[in-house]
């Protein structure tokens, strides 16, 4: 799991900016410090431009807070998104990041929460006035590397006299690029993460999950007709739960789970709760997600932590009893994907678990998910 304790600070970025102003480097085409008001809806023009293929690095710090619940905060490394020339949105997984422009254009920056992208080009489901619900500030230092200079080379040149340590942080990130489990992808509009990784235990393929003050959803295609005998099977070993309180409220909604996504846009997620009784069912307490996601508690408490446990759920029956009575959406006809979910963003705790032997099966077929 990536350690978020070594993060850029405003003082670091000020020191780096002073160095850049005092000792210009030929490897740098341009740079700028940008301050983003969290209450400003995306997008903000950074004033910097990239040519297709040109590379850039950024460093960011700060936080966005929900005014009504100041304890709910989103760190800049999770909150900051970017796009170049109106292209596809992207964000990093840490407080430092580097990219190669897929197209030419201006670099635009966006403070995400409480938004949600509806397109990969940054269309937003939330109106601009919704950003009045949050406050805070995101500081960003952007460096555009000269044509033909890749980020690694530019960072090496910067690191030579970088008292701030920012260049070294990004060099470390580049050297530690995590491996996503084969066949799995992170949910694009939530963004990438370093939460899940492949692992072999005693010859069995597993997926490790380690989360700290973060949120991630990993998904795998698993298209199968939703027949009455549709069953989801998996094994998991949960070593640490990310919440110390019941997870059915917004400020405590940190959890570990496995979910199925249906073709009507809804999903059902089977979670391990720290205290909610087994059999508890509730709608997601997060805005937007409350329209699509239902939670079902299948394990509770800490007594079985550290043990490998086998699970099996009748997905068709669970949809009929847990979701159908409370929604007006058309009945699903297919399962589309299986998700793995890890949230620790709200209480800033840590969670750890391992998944194995995931399968979806019915009389129409069997999908074994590696």
URVENFEN-V477811 format. One record per pair of residues at least 12 apart in sequence whose C-alpha atoms are under 6 Angstrom apart, sorted by sequence separation. I is the first residue (numbers start at 1). J is the second residue. D is the distance in whole Angstrom. If there is no record, write none. Layout:
BEGIN
I,J,D
I,J,D
END
This chain:
BEGIN
63,75,4
155,167,5
196,208,5
242,254,6
258,270,5
282,294,6
63,76,5
196,209,5
242,255,6
257,270,5
282,295,5
62,76,5
195,209,6
257,271,4
281,295,6
61,76,5
195,210,5
256,271,6
281,296,5
181,197,5
195,211,6
280,296,6
77,94,5
180,197,5
181,198,5
280,297,5
77,95,5
179,197,6
279,297,5
85,104,6
278,297,5
85,105,4
278,298,5
84,105,5
85,106,5
278,299,6
84,106,6
278,300,6
84,107,5
83,107,6
83,108,5
268,293,6
272,297,6
275,300,6
38,64,6
82,108,6
266,292,5
267,293,5
268,294,5
269,295,5
270,296,5
271,297,5
274,300,5
275,301,5
82,109,5
266,293,6
270,297,6
271,298,6
272,299,5
273,300,5
274,301,5
81,109,6
272,300,6
81,110,5
246,275,6
80,110,6
187,217,6
246,276,6
80,111,5
89,120,6
186,217,6
79,111,6
88,120,5
89,121,6
186,218,4
79,112,5
88,121,4
89,122,6
185,218,5
87,121,5
185,219,5
60,95,5
184,219,5
250,285,5
59,95,6
184,220,5
249,285,6
250,286,6
59,96,4
58,96,6
58,97,5
57,97,6
57,98,4
56,98,6
56,99,6
55,99,6
55,100,4
54,100,6
53,100,6
54,101,6
53,101,5
52,101,5
52,102,5
52,103,4
9,61,6
52,104,4
8,61,6
51,104,4
50,104,5
50,105,6
49,105,5
49,106,4
48,106,6
49,107,6
48,107,6
46,107,6
46,108,6
76,138,6
45,108,5
44,108,5
44,109,5
43,109,6
67,133,6
239,305,5
43,110,5
67,134,5
238,305,5
239,306,5
42,110,4
66,134,4
238,306,6
264,332,5
65,134,5
237,306,6
263,332,6
65,135,5
237,307,5
64,135,6
65,136,6
237,308,4
263,334,6
64,136,5
117,189,6
236,308,6
262,334,6
38,111,6
63,136,6
236,309,6
262,335,5
96,170,6
235,309,6
261,335,6
262,336,6
62,137,6
235,310,4
261,336,6
62,138,5
261,337,5
61,138,6
234,311,5
260,337,6
61,139,5
233,311,6
260,338,5
60,139,5
233,312,4
259,338,6
60,140,4
232,312,6
259,339,5
59,140,6
232,313,5
258,339,6
59,141,5
231,313,5
258,340,5
58,141,6
231,314,5
58,142,4
230,314,6
231,315,5
257,341,5
57,142,6
230,315,6
256,341,6
57,143,5
230,316,6
256,342,5
41,128,5
56,143,6
255,342,6
7,95,6
56,144,4
228,316,5
255,343,5
56,145,6
254,343,5
55,145,6
254,344,5
39,131,5
39,132,5
54,147,6
39,134,6
251,346,6
39,135,5
38,135,5
38,136,5
38,137,5
37,137,5
93,193,5
36,137,6
36,138,5
242,344,6
35,138,6
35,139,5
34,140,5
33,140,6
226,333,5
242,349,5
33,141,4
226,334,5
242,350,5
32,141,6
225,334,4
226,335,6
242,351,4
32,142,5
224,334,6
241,351,5
31,142,5
224,335,5
240,351,5
31,143,4
223,335,5
240,352,5
31,144,6
223,336,4
239,352,5
30,144,5
222,336,5
239,353,5
29,144,6
222,337,5
238,353,4
29,145,5
221,337,4
237,353,5
28,145,4
29,146,4
220,337,5
237,354,5
27,145,6
28,146,5
220,338,5
236,354,5
27,146,5
219,338,6
236,355,4
219,339,4
235,355,6
218,339,6
235,356,5
218,340,5
235,357,6
217,340,6
234,357,5
217,341,5
234,358,4
216,341,6
233,358,6
216,342,5
233,359,5
27,154,6
215,342,6
232,359,6
215,343,4
232,360,5
215,344,6
231,360,6
214,344,5
215,345,6
231,361,5
213,344,5
214,345,4
230,361,6
212,344,6
213,345,4
230,362,5
229,362,5
213,348,4
213,349,6
212,349,6
212,350,4
211,350,6
211,351,5
210,351,6
210,352,5
209,352,6
209,353,5
209,354,6
208,354,5
207,354,6
16,164,6
207,355,5
15,164,6
206,355,6
206,356,5
12,164,5
1,210,6
72,346,6
END
